């Protein structure tokens, strides 16, 4: 995971290192890693991925908390560049697949 962000894991465990409370030594990002056998969010993502695959789409899970600004976006690490490209107004280009977010009011 640390290699994905071009950094290293923090020695020991976060704040126990005396360096940072982040789980990595990244200079700009505070990365909190939760390593579990299974998380509820992964279950939601896997279900969305199965449905997305049937339609030839890339799965994206958006979580919204009532009375909180913004929202959280969950995508597979392999799809981060695609998400960024589309957010910046790009197209699917070399990704060769259709990507779409559908929202409900």
Order of alpha helices (4+ residues) and beta strands (2+ residues): alpha-beta-beta-alpha
